[in-house]
Amino acid sequence: MSQKRISDSWRLTFDFILHLHDFFNCLFPCTDYKLCLPGSVSAVSSGCGVTCRQTPLELVFVIDSSESVGPENFNVIKDFVNALIDRASVSRDTTRVGVVLYSHINMVVVSLRQETTRDQIKSAVRSMTYLGEGTFTGSAIQQASQVFKAARPGVRKVAIIITDGQADKRDSVSLQSAVTEAHGSNIEMFVVGVVNESDPLYEEFKKELSLMASDPDSDHVYLIDEFKTLPGDISHHHMIFNMVMTGAVGPAGPTLKVPSERTPAPSPPTPPLLPSDSNMSGKG
């Protein structure tokens, strides 16, 4: 068998192992799963999950708590944020997490300067109070930019904005100016927007999401119909997580559309066809 055929067969086998690993991670996610970001090196641990040697990251969640969200959906957002935190390697040397909560006012729930553990951050998120008034997104993004001033030099800065409505015109900080400042500070911005296509303001809201998100939109905008989709089906959650944490491009173009109904579990990958023993001694 030629060296090229041997190399190709091993490549197929290796690709299959990677697909199988992804399949089982999607089907049976572990609570202590640790994300390995691009550029990091990972190895399967002896227990449940993946152990990562991770590239550093500054991660700030910007959470909409306006009237249109509602108390019940606000709790859904908190569960979603904590699920993402569960999947990241949180420490002072790898991923540091900040949280900004906003409505007609904004507040820093967790700053990057704090020496906080994963559990402490999750507890702070669970304890957040629903505000239930305006949607002052410009002020919130400006506040997030201030939080990022504590970022470590040269470390990637990522903001995840979760919102369900257009920016309030009463905000003293325009959305455009806040976004320009954030992008100028090299903050990579991902946006999770919640809106139904039947909403008369659907197109205008999408334009705002595109304005906030870093380019390209296909890597940074996630659009869903309703809040309950956020922590819902495992495959949907897995897809959102991969996009906002790794910038994975989704299959639906500029925005990823997730149906409300439950998606069937994925089928396991088909093993590659390896050369038979009779061909091993032959020449390619």
C-alpha positions in Angstrom: 0.0 0.0 0.0 1.4 3.4 -0.9 2.4 5.9 1.8 -0.3 8.3 0.5 -3.1 5.6 0.9 -1.9 4.8 4.4 -1.9 8.5 5.3 -5.4 9.0 3.8 -6.8 6.0 5.8 -5.4 7.4 9.0 -6.8 10.8 8.3 -10.3 9.3 7.7 -10.0 7.4 11.0 -8.9 10.5 12.9 -11.8 12.6 11.4 -14.3 9.9 12.4 -13.0 9.9 16.0 -13.4 13.7 16.1 -17.0 13.4 14.7 -17.8 10.7 17.2 -16.4 12.8 20.1 -18.6 15.7 19.0 -21.7 13.5 18.7 -21.4 12.1 22.2 -20.6 15.5 23.7 -23.8 16.8 22.0 -25.9 13.8 23.1 -24.6 13.5 26.6 -23.2 16.8 27.8 -21.4 16.8 31.1 -22.0 19.5 33.8 -18.2 19.9 34.2 -17.5 20.2 30.4 -14.8 22.7 29.7 -14.6 24.6 26.5 -11.4 24.6 24.5 -11.2 27.8 22.5 -9.4 28.1 19.2 -5.7 27.8 19.6 -6.0 25.8 22.8 -4.9 22.2 23.3 -7.3 19.6 24.8 -7.1 16.1 26.0 -9.9 13.7 27.1 -9.8 13.4 30.9 -10.3 10.2 32.9 -13.6 11.4 34.2 -16.6 13.2 32.5 -15.7 16.1 30.3 -12.6 17.6 28.6 -9.5 19.0 30.2 -8.2 22.1 28.5 -5.0 24.1 28.3 -6.9 27.2 27.3 -6.0 30.4 25.7 -6.9 33.4 28.0 -10.3 35.1 27.4 -12.1 38.1 28.9 -15.8 37.4 28.7 -18.6 39.8 29.6 -22.3 39.1 29.5 -24.6 42.1 28.8 -28.1 41.0 29.9 -31.4 42.8 29.0 -33.8 43.0 32.0 -36.3 45.4 30.4 -40.1 45.3 30.7 -40.6 43.3 27.5 -38.5 40.4 28.8 -40.7 39.7 31.7 -39.8 38.0 35.1 -40.2 34.4 33.8 -38.1 34.9 30.7 -35.5 36.8 32.8 -35.1 33.5 34.8 -34.6 31.7 31.6 -31.8 34.1 30.6 -30.1 33.5 34.0 -30.2 29.8 33.5 -28.8 30.1 30.0 -25.9 32.4 31.1 -25.0 30.0 33.9 -25.1 27.1 31.5 -22.5 28.8 29.3 -20.4 29.7 32.4 -20.5 26.0 33.3 -19.0 25.1 30.0 -16.1 27.6 30.2 -12.8 27.1 32.0 -13.1 29.9 34.6 -10.0 31.0 36.4 -7.8 34.1 36.7 -5.3 32.6 34.2 -7.8 31.5 31.6 -11.4 32.8 31.2 -12.4 35.7 33.4 -16.1 36.5 33.5 -18.0 39.8 33.9 -21.7 40.5 34.0 -23.6 43.7 33.2 -27.3 43.9 33.9 -29.4 46.6 32.3 -32.8 48.1 31.8 -33.4 51.9 32.3 -30.3 51.7 34.4 -27.3 49.4 34.3 -25.2 47.7 37.0 -22.0 45.7 37.1 -23.0 42.4 38.7 -19.5 40.9 38.3 -16.4 42.8 37.2 -13.2 41.4 35.7 -11.2 42.8 38.6 -12.9 40.5 41.1 -11.2 37.2 42.0 -14.3 35.1 41.6 -14.8 31.4 41.1 -17.3 29.8 38.7 -19.7 29.1 41.5 -19.5 32.6 42.9 -20.3 34.1 39.4 -23.2 31.7 38.9 -24.6 32.6 42.4 -24.3 36.3 41.5 -26.2 35.7 38.2 -28.9 33.7 40.0 -29.3 36.6 42.5 -29.8 39.3 39.9 -33.0 41.3 40.3 -35.4 41.8 37.5 -35.6 45.5 36.6 -38.5 45.6 34.2 -38.3 49.1 32.6 -36.6 50.6 29.5 -34.1 49.1 27.2 -31.0 51.4 27.5 -28.7 49.2 25.4 -26.4 52.0 24.5 -25.6 52.7 28.1 -25.2 49.0 28.8 -22.6 48.5 26.1 -20.8 51.6 27.2 -20.7 50.1 30.7 -19.4 46.9 29.3 -16.6 48.8 27.6 -15.6 50.2 31.0 -15.6 46.7 32.5 -13.2 45.6 29.8 -10.7 48.3 30.8 -9.6 45.8 33.4 -8.8 43.2 30.7 -5.3 41.7 30.6 -3.1 43.1 27.9 -3.3 41.2 24.6 -6.1 38.9 25.8 -9.1 38.4 23.6 -12.2 40.4 24.7 -15.7 39.0 24.0 -19.1 40.5 24.9 -22.3 38.5 24.7 -25.4 40.7 24.5 -28.8 39.1 25.1 -31.7 41.3 24.3 -35.3 41.1 23.0 -36.0 44.7 21.9 -34.8 47.8 20.2 -32.7 50.3 22.0 -34.7 52.9 23.9 -34.6 56.4 22.3 -34.6 58.0 25.8 -31.2 56.6 26.5 -28.6 59.4 26.8 -26.0 57.2 25.2 -26.8 56.4 21.5 -26.4 52.8 20.4 -24.2 53.8 17.5 -21.7 55.7 19.7 -21.5 52.9 22.3 -21.0 50.3 19.6 -18.3 52.4 17.8 -16.5 52.7 21.1 -16.7 49.0 21.8 -15.5 48.0 18.4 -12.7 50.6 18.5 -11.5 48.9 21.8 -11.2 45.6 20.0 -14.2 44.0 21.8 -15.6 41.1 19.8 -19.4 41.3 20.2 -21.8 38.4 19.9 -25.6 39.1 20.0 -28.4 36.7 20.9 -31.6 38.4 19.8 -35.1 37.2 20.7 -37.9 38.2 18.3 -40.6 36.6 16.3 -40.7 37.1 12.5 -44.3 38.3 12.8 -43.2 41.3 15.0 -43.8 44.5 12.9 -40.4 45.7 14.1 -38.6 42.5 13.2 -36.5 44.0 10.4 -35.5 47.1 12.3 -34.5 44.9 15.3 -32.3 42.8 13.0 -30.6 45.9 11.8 -29.7 46.8 15.4 -28.4 43.4 16.1 -26.2 43.6 13.0 -25.0 47.0 14.1 -24.0 45.7 17.6 -22.4 42.4 16.4 -18.9 42.2 15.1 -18.3 41.2 11.5 -19.2 38.9 9.9 -22.8 38.7 11.2 -22.9 35.0 10.2 -20.4 34.3 13.1 -21.8 36.8 15.6 -25.6 37.0 15.4 -28.0 34.4 16.8 -31.7 35.0 16.3 -34.4 33.0 18.0 -38.2 33.2 18.2 -38.7 32.8 21.9 -36.8 32.7 25.2 -37.6 29.1 26.1 -35.4 28.0 23.2 -32.3 29.3 25.0 -31.9 26.4 27.6 -34.2 24.0 25.7 -33.2 21.1 23.4 -29.6 19.9 23.9 -28.7 20.3 20.2 -30.0 23.9 20.2 -28.1 24.8 23.3 -24.9 23.1 21.9 -25.3 25.1 18.7 -25.7 28.5 20.5 -22.8 27.7 22.8 -20.4 26.9 19.9 -21.3 30.0 18.1 -21.0 32.5 20.9 -17.9 30.9 22.4 -16.0 29.8 19.3 -17.5 31.9 16.4 -18.7 28.7 14.7 -20.6 29.5 11.5 -24.1 28.1 11.5 -26.0 26.5 8.6 -28.6 29.2 8.2 -26.6 32.1 6.7 -26.5 35.6 8.3 -28.6 34.6 11.3 -29.2 31.2 12.8 -32.8 30.2 13.0 -33.7 27.7 15.7 -37.2 26.1 15.5 -39.3 26.0 18.6 -40.2 22.4 18.3 -37.9 19.7 19.7 -35.2 18.5 17.3 -34.5 14.7 17.1 -31.2 13.5 18.5 -28.4 13.5 16.0 -27.4 10.2 14.3 -24.0 8.8 15.1 -21.4 9.3 12.3 -20.7 6.4 9.9 -17.2 4.8 10.4 -14.8 5.3 7.4 -14.1 2.4 5.1 -10.6 1.2 5.9 -8.4 -0.8 3.4 -8.7 -4.6 3.7 -5.8 -6.8 4.8 -5.4 -8.1 1.3 -4.4 -4.6 0.1 -2.0 -3.9 2.9 0.9 -5.5 1.1 0.1 -4.3 -2.4 1.5 -1.2 -4.1 -0.6 2.0 -4.5 
